[in-house]
Amino acid sequence: GEAAAARAAHGELFYTWAIQTDTELPGGGAARALDRFEREHDNLRAAIAWAIAEGPAGDGVRLAHAAWRFWEMRGYLSEGRRLLEQAIAADRGGPTRWRAGALEGAGALAWRQGDLAAAERYQRENVRICRELGDPLGIVSALNNLGNVLDHQGKIDDAEAAYTEALALARELGEPRHLSTTLNNLALTAHGRHDLDRAETLLEESLAIKRREGSRAALPTTLTNLATVALDRGNLKRAVALLEESLAIDREMGNRQGVADDLHNLAALAVEQGDPVRAARWHREGLNVRRDLNSWGDIAYSLEAIAATATPAGDRAAPAGWGERAVRLLGAAERLREELSAPIPNGERARYEKGVTALCAAVPPRPFAAAWEAGRAGSREAAVEEALALAAAVAAGADPGPTTNEGGRSDTPVSVAAPVAGAAT
């Protein structure tokens, strides 16, 4: 009847609007586009809900796929993933570019939440559909997102193969956003193999393309990875400058996920500079955001990093009990990584093991083993509360810090920002 026609017209209006607004996210107008999404979010929710429940076949994925980058950048990870999954489940439209886009978004949000098994499943189907459709840009995007998941799972050879195929196709197509994303991501496997020269070369090319194209919202990913390379080369001044630029852009965009990542990485550098108090303040702020976002994959890094701020090092002692609290956090992080199938990446393992060795020297074997097992046995939520409390204690002004247990590409190494297949048509 008339009500259904009105709903359909409403959905069509918001599909056109969402697609147009989404295309602005990679460029200089990203902050304004995100704000427009925010203002219209309730209307968008209503349109998506109707499309899933009552719209024509394929309408749910057609509309939902246009919003996933907004959901990722503004921190609506759980809600966005739920809507995308509902749209995918209700879709009876066959292997379309809209279904591929919804799978890409669901996989990206699942990846952000640390649900790597679901993320891999979604991205593999995304790759399959894009190949079936013969959509070269979609294939590049899908391979990048699949590579991101594989890299986080520690499958560096498989990730490199996905990125390498994507890069060859991206260079052939000459589309700058896809090319810059793929260069950034392939650099991560080079970093994982400790090939800093190759990683830096790929990242500098990616950054140059993004600056030339005015892709401001995409800059923080590559800035962060270049900062990691600078840190590995011992150039702390450059690393700090790159991360401060990244943080300024993410705050400008209202990108809560990005802000949390930037704070985490700046905190790691503060520990390198011998300032655990400032590091703990940044880690606490970042962990609060990650908890709000339900971003458990990133929270594992936060637990490890906060443990590092409370570990004795050199001639700096920690208050009684801090070492065992730090060990509990490492035990909790280990259990969380096992649950998420998200091992510590190769490029970061040496720093992590250095931090564990420092704790072994500070905590006797029996209390160490008991604390580690206690951390593994506790809940995720209890571990976050303990980490926040320990960070607050360190930030109050004590001086316990060691070298960081995390460096390299840190916890936000990759970009899933390549455009959704066919979304702008």
C-alpha positions in Angstrom: 0.0 0.0 0.0 0.9 3.6 0.4 2.9 3.0 3.6 5.1 0.4 1.9 5.6 2.7 -1.1 6.6 5.5 1.3 9.0 3.3 3.1 10.6 2.2 -0.2 11.0 5.8 -1.3 12.6 6.6 2.1 15.0 3.7 1.6 15.9 4.8 -1.9 16.5 8.3 -0.8 18.9 7.2 2.0 20.7 4.8 -0.3 21.5 7.6 -2.7 22.5 9.9 0.1 24.6 7.3 1.9 26.5 6.3 -1.2 27.3 9.9 -2.0 28.4 10.6 1.5 30.4 7.4 1.7 32.4 8.4 -1.4 33.5 11.6 0.5 35.2 9.7 3.3 38.6 9.0 1.7 39.1 12.7 0.8 39.5 16.0 2.5 35.7 16.3 3.3 35.8 13.2 5.5 35.1 15.0 8.8 32.0 16.7 7.4 30.8 13.5 5.8 31.1 11.6 9.1 29.2 14.4 10.9 26.4 14.1 8.3 26.2 10.4 8.8 26.0 11.0 12.6 23.1 13.5 12.2 21.1 11.1 10.0 22.0 8.0 11.8 18.5 7.4 13.2 17.0 7.8 9.8 19.6 5.5 8.3 18.9 2.8 11.0 15.2 2.9 10.2 15.8 2.6 6.5 18.1 -0.3 6.9 15.8 -2.1 9.4 12.9 -1.7 6.9 15.0 -2.9 4.0 16.0 -6.0 5.8 12.6 -6.9 7.1 10.3 -5.8 4.3 12.3 -4.5 1.3 12.9 -6.2 -2.0 15.5 -8.9 -2.3 19.0 -7.4 -1.9 17.8 -4.1 -0.5 19.2 -4.7 3.0 22.8 -5.4 1.8 22.5 -2.6 -0.8 21.8 0.0 1.9 23.8 -1.4 4.8 27.0 -1.8 2.9 27.2 2.0 2.3 27.5 2.7 6.0 30.1 0.4 7.3 33.1 2.8 7.0 31.1 5.3 9.1 30.3 2.6 11.7 34.0 1.6 11.8 35.4 5.2 12.1 32.8 6.4 14.7 33.0 3.3 16.8 29.6 1.6 16.1 31.3 -1.7 15.8 28.7 -4.0 17.4 25.7 -2.2 16.0 27.1 -2.0 12.5 28.2 -5.6 12.5 24.8 -6.7 13.7 23.0 -4.8 11.0 25.3 -6.0 8.3 25.0 -9.6 9.4 21.2 -9.3 9.5 21.3 -7.9 6.0 23.5 -10.7 4.7 21.3 -13.4 6.3 18.2 -11.9 4.8 19.7 -11.4 1.3 18.3 -13.5 -1.4 19.6 -11.5 -4.3 22.5 -13.7 -5.3 26.2 -12.8 -5.7 25.9 -9.0 -6.2 28.4 -6.2 -5.6 26.2 -5.1 -2.7 26.4 -8.5 -1.0 30.2 -8.3 -1.5 30.3 -4.9 0.1 28.2 -6.0 3.1 30.5 -9.0 3.6 33.5 -6.7 3.4 32.0 -4.4 6.0 31.0 -7.3 8.3 34.5 -8.8 8.0 36.1 -5.4 8.7 34.1 -4.8 11.8 34.6 -8.4 13.0 38.3 -7.9 12.5 38.2 -4.8 14.6 36.5 -6.7 17.3 39.1 -9.5 17.2 36.7 -12.1 15.8 39.2 -13.3 13.3 37.4 -16.6 12.4 34.2 -14.7 11.4 36.3 -12.0 9.6 38.1 -14.6 7.5 34.9 -16.3 6.6 33.3 -13.1 5.4 36.3 -11.9 3.5 36.8 -15.2 1.7 33.2 -15.1 0.5 33.8 -11.5 -0.5 36.8 -12.5 -2.6 34.9 -15.3 -4.2 32.0 -13.0 -5.2 34.2 -10.3 -6.6 36.1 -12.9 -8.7 32.7 -14.3 -9.9 31.5 -10.8 -10.8 34.8 -10.0 -12.6 35.2 -6.8 -10.6 38.9 -6.0 -10.6 38.6 -3.1 -8.0 36.5 -5.3 -5.8 39.1 -8.0 -6.0 41.9 -5.7 -4.9 39.8 -4.4 -2.0 38.7 -8.0 -1.0 42.3 -9.3 -1.1 43.5 -6.5 1.0 40.9 -7.2 3.7 41.5 -10.9 3.6 45.2 -10.2 3.9 44.6 -8.1 7.0 42.9 -11.0 8.7 45.5 -13.5 7.7 48.3 -11.2 8.9 46.6 -10.9 12.3 46.3 -14.6 12.5 50.1 -14.9 12.0 49.7 -16.4 8.5 52.3 -14.1 7.0 53.0 -16.1 3.8 49.3 -16.2 3.0 48.8 -12.5 3.8 51.8 -11.6 1.6 50.4 -13.7 -1.3 47.0 -11.9 -1.0 48.6 -8.4 -0.9 51.1 -9.2 -3.7 48.2 -10.3 -6.0 46.3 -7.2 -5.0 49.3 -4.9 -5.7 49.9 -6.3 -9.2 46.2 -5.7 -10.1 46.1 -2.3 -8.4 49.2 -1.1 -10.4 47.6 -2.3 -13.6 44.3 -0.5 -12.8 46.1 2.7 -11.7 43.4 3.6 -9.2 45.2 5.6 -6.5 43.2 4.8 -3.4 43.4 1.0 -3.9 47.1 1.3 -4.8 48.0 3.3 -1.7 46.1 0.9 0.6 47.8 -2.1 -0.9 51.2 -0.6 -0.7 50.6 0.1 3.0 49.4 -3.4 3.7 52.2 -5.2 1.8 54.7 -3.1 3.8 53.4 -4.9 6.9 54.6 -8.3 5.8 58.0 -6.8 5.0 58.1 -5.4 8.5 57.0 -8.8 9.9 60.1 -10.2 8.1 62.2 -7.5 9.6 62.9 -6.0 6.1 62.8 -2.3 7.2 64.1 -0.9 3.9 61.4 -2.5 1.9 58.7 -1.7 4.4 59.8 2.0 4.4 59.9 2.2 0.6 56.4 0.8 0.3 55.0 3.0 3.0 56.6 6.2 1.6 55.0 5.5 -1.8 51.7 4.9 -0.1 51.9 8.1 1.9 52.9 10.1 -1.2 49.9 8.9 -3.1 47.5 9.7 -0.2 48.9 13.2 0.2 48.7 13.8 -3.5 45.1 12.6 -3.7 44.0 14.5 -0.6 43.0 11.2 1.1 43.3 12.8 4.6 41.2 10.2 6.5 43.5 7.5 5.1 46.8 9.1 6.2 46.9 7.9 9.8 47.3 4.3 8.9 50.5 4.9 6.9 51.8 7.5 9.3 51.5 5.0 12.1 53.3 2.3 10.2 56.1 4.7 9.2 56.4 5.7 12.9 56.9 2.0 13.7 59.7 1.8 11.2 61.3 5.0 12.6 61.1 3.4 16.1 62.8 0.3 14.9 65.6 2.4 13.4 65.9 4.3 16.7 64.6 7.6 15.4 62.2 8.5 18.2 61.9 12.1 17.2 60.5 11.2 13.8 58.3 8.5 15.2 56.7 10.9 17.7 56.1 13.5 14.9 54.4 11.0 12.7 52.1 9.7 15.4 51.2 13.2 16.6 50.1 14.1 13.0 48.1 10.9 12.9 46.4 11.7 16.2 45.5 15.2 15.1 43.9 13.9 12.0 41.9 11.2 13.8 40.7 13.7 16.4 39.6 16.0 13.5 37.7 13.1 11.9 36.1 12.0 15.2 37.6 8.6 14.5 37.5 7.0 18.0 39.1 3.8 16.9 42.0 5.7 15.3 42.4 8.0 18.4 42.6 4.9 20.6 45.3 3.4 18.3 47.2 6.7 18.2 47.2 7.1 22.0 48.4 3.5 22.4 51.3 4.0 20.0 52.3 7.4 21.5 52.3 5.7 24.9 54.6 3.0 23.6 57.0 5.7 22.5 56.7 7.5 25.9 57.9 4.2 27.5 60.8 4.1 25.1 61.7 7.7 26.2 61.6 6.7 29.9 58.3 8.3 30.7 56.0 5.6 32.0 53.7 8.1 33.8 52.7 9.8 30.6 52.5 6.4 28.8 50.1 5.1 31.5 47.8 8.1 31.1 47.6 7.6 27.3 47.1 3.9 27.7 44.3 4.4 30.2 42.5 6.8 27.9 42.9 4.5 24.9 41.8 1.4 26.8 38.6 3.1 27.9 37.8 3.8 24.3 38.6 0.3 23.2 36.4 -1.1 25.9 33.5 1.2 24.8 34.1 -0.1 21.2 34.2 -3.7 22.3 37.5 -4.0 20.3 38.9 -7.1 22.0 41.7 -7.6 19.5 43.1 -4.2 20.3 42.5 -4.7 24.1 44.9 -7.6 24.1 47.6 -5.1 23.1 46.5 -2.7 25.8 46.8 -5.3 28.5 50.4 -6.1 27.4 51.4 -2.5 27.1 50.0 -1.5 30.5 51.9 -4.4 32.0 55.0 -3.0 30.5 54.6 0.4 32.2 54.5 -1.3 35.6 57.5 -3.6 35.0 60.8 -2.7 36.8 63.7 -1.8 34.5 67.3 -0.8 35.0 67.6 1.2 38.2 63.8 2.0 38.3 61.9 -0.1 40.9 58.2 -0.7 41.0 56.0 -0.6 44.2 55.4 -4.0 45.9 52.8 -6.1 44.0 53.0 -4.3 40.7 55.1 -7.0 39.1 52.5 -9.7 39.9 49.7 -7.4 38.7 51.6 -7.0 35.4 52.1 -10.8 35.1 48.3 -11.3 35.6 47.7 -8.9 32.7 50.1 -10.8 30.5 48.4 -14.1 31.4 45.0 -12.5 30.6 46.3 -11.2 27.3 47.7 -14.6 26.3 44.3 -16.3 27.0 42.5 -13.5 25.0 44.8 -14.0 22.1 44.2 -17.7 22.1 40.4 -17.2 22.2 40.7 -14.8 19.2 43.3 -16.8 17.3 45.3 -13.6 17.2 49.0 -14.4 18.0 51.6 -11.7 18.6 52.9 -10.7 15.1 56.4 -11.7 14.3 57.6 -8.1 14.1 56.6 -7.5 17.7 57.6 -10.8 19.4 61.1 -9.7 20.4 59.9 -6.7 22.3 57.2 -8.8 24.0 59.7 -11.4 25.1 62.0 -8.8 26.4 59.2 -7.5 28.6 58.4 -11.0 29.9 62.1 -11.5 30.7 62.2 -8.3 32.7 59.2 -9.5 34.7 60.7 -12.9 35.2 63.7 -11.2 36.8 61.5 -9.1 39.1 59.0 -11.7 40.2 60.1 -15.0 41.8 59.1 -18.2 39.9 56.3 -19.4 42.1 54.4 -16.1 42.4 55.1 -15.5 38.7 53.5 -18.8 37.7 50.6 -18.3 40.1 49.9 -14.7 38.8 50.1 -15.8 35.1 47.6 -18.6 35.7 45.3 -16.3 37.7 45.3 -13.9 34.7 44.5 -16.7 32.3 41.6 -17.9 34.6 39.9 -14.5 35.0 37.3 -12.9 32.8 38.1 -10.4 30.0 36.2 -7.8 31.9 38.1 -8.3 35.1 41.4 -8.0 33.2 40.3 -4.7 31.7 39.4 -3.4 35.2 42.7 -4.4 36.6 44.6 -2.9 33.7 42.7 0.4 34.1 43.5 0.4 37.9 47.2 -0.4 37.3 47.5 2.3 34.7 45.8 4.8 37.0 48.4 3.9 39.7 51.3 4.3 37.4 49.9 7.6 36.0 49.6 9.0 39.6 53.3 9.6 39.4 55.4 6.5 40.2 58.3 5.5 38.0 58.2 1.8 37.2 58.6 1.6 33.4 60.6 -0.8 31.3 61.2 -0.8 27.6 57.9 -1.3 25.7 56.7 -4.8 25.0 55.2 -3.6 21.8 56.7 -1.7 18.9 57.0 -2.3 15.2 53.7 -1.8 13.6 51.8 -1.8 16.9 48.2 -2.6 17.0 46.7 -0.8 14.0 48.9 -1.8 11.2 46.5 -2.2 8.4 43.9 -0.4 6.5 40.5 -1.8 5.5 39.7 1.5 3.8 39.8 0.4 0.2 36.4 1.2 -1.3 33.7 -1.4 -1.2 33.3 -3.2 -4.6 31.0 -1.3 -6.9 29.6 0.9 -4.1 29.8 4.2 -6.0 27.9 3.0 -9.1 
